[in-house]
Amino acid sequence: MTEDQTEPIEEVKEKEEKRKIRVVEQIDNRLAIQGQAYIKGQLKEALSLAYEIIELAKPENLKSFIREQEELIARIKKLLKEKEERKREKLRAEQERLRLENIKKLKIELNQLEHSFNAGLIAEDFLKTQDTIEKAKNLLSQLDDDDLRNKWKDLKNKHLATKTRKELIDIAQKVIEESIELKEKYLFDDLKPKLTTIITQLNENGIKDYLQELEYILTDVINAEKAYSNVVLTIEKLVEEIKTLQKDKKFETAISQCENLLKLAESIKKTNLIEEYSKVLIKLQKDLSFEELKEAVMKLNNEGLDLLKKGEFKPSLEKFKMIKGSINYYIKES
């Protein structure tokens, strides 16, 4: 090998040495920055610099730098993972704290609603208790608590039972009040369904208030209806009997039965029958008077004719005068 040929090799080596020195300087600069970042906890920046240093060291085969940075990368990744886990744990702890705070808040609100519910129930303010139940329902949907759900289920049932009880007692009182008037008007078909319905509802809901009184009223109404039906049946028979008697001109008996009919009609307040058979009674009385007049006139006429045949003119005339007087009196009274 000649002298001219060795010179370029030395230059090459020198250039390589200078390049290597520059690379090491670049690496040292990054190592200084990396060290500060690592101390400050800027791990992602330190990790990024580690990758840069490896990329710089590889072409120059700076194995110590590469190995050192690979170890550092492993440590940083482990630290980052631990940091991320601590962050997640902290987040979970904060979420749990907020969850427990929210549960506590919801339970306090439910407790306040329970006091409001009980006050509304005592006051029988069922709009208030229903509104309270709806508010509690919304809060319960945010809680996973079977005990509280069951508690408010019991309160809801209590609300329904108390509301039903109040409504049925009000209906019972109203039916009792109405029963007097309906019974007096003999409106049994209106009264009996109301009584049987409320008695059934009270029994089904285990409510004893007014139950005995309503059952007594129902028994009384059934008996009254039977008595009423018997009176109506008797009246119907009397109506037919009076027609027959009137047709047969048995006016005295017809008048007596008509008076009986009127008494029965008055007892059950049959105004239309009273009006109708009061007129029938007057007609029967007139018919009887006319029949009695006819009999009297015929008797006097026969007596007058007999006296006339005997030549007793004056007594005969008196008989005929009595006939005239009877007829005039009848006409006057009619």
Long-range contacts (C-beta under 8 A, 24 or more apart in sequence): 19-60, 20-60, 23-56, 23-57, 23-59, 23-60, 23-62, 24-60, 24-62, 26-56, 27-53, 27-56, 27-57, 27-62, 27-65, 30-56, 34-72, 38-76, 43-76, 43-79, 43-80, 43-83, 44-80, 46-72, 46-76, 47-73, 47-76, 47-77, 47-80, 50-76, 102-142, 103-143, 106-139, 106-142, 106-143, 107-143, 107-148, 109-139, 110-136, 110-139, 110-140, 110-148, 110-152, 113-139, 114-155, 117-155, 117-159, 121-158, 121-159, 121-162, 124-162, 124-166, 126-159, 126-162, 126-163, 126-166, 129-159, 129-163, 130-159, 133-159, 161-205, 164-205, 165-205, 165-207, 168-198, 168-201, 168-202, 168-205, 168-207, 169-207, 169-209, 169-210, 171-198, 171-201, 172-198, 172-202, 172-209, 172-210, 172-214, 173-210, 175-214, 176-210, 176-213, 176-214, 176-217, 179-217, 179-221, 183-220, 183-221, 183-224, 184-269, 185-269, 186-224, 186-228, 186-268, 186-269, 188-221, 188-224, 188-225, 188-228, 191-221, 192-218, 192-221, 192-222, 192-225, 195-221, 228-268, 231-264, 231-267, 231-268, 232-268, 234-264, 235-261, 235-264, 235-265, 235-270, 235-273, 238-264, 242-277, 242-280, 242-284, 246-280, 246-284, 246-287, 249-287, 249-291, 251-284, 251-285, 251-287, 251-288, 251-291, 252-288, 254-284, 255-281, 255-284, 255-285, 255-288, 258-284, 286-334, 289-330, 289-333, 290-330, 293-326, 293-327, 293-330, 296-326, 297-323, 297-326, 297-327, 300-326
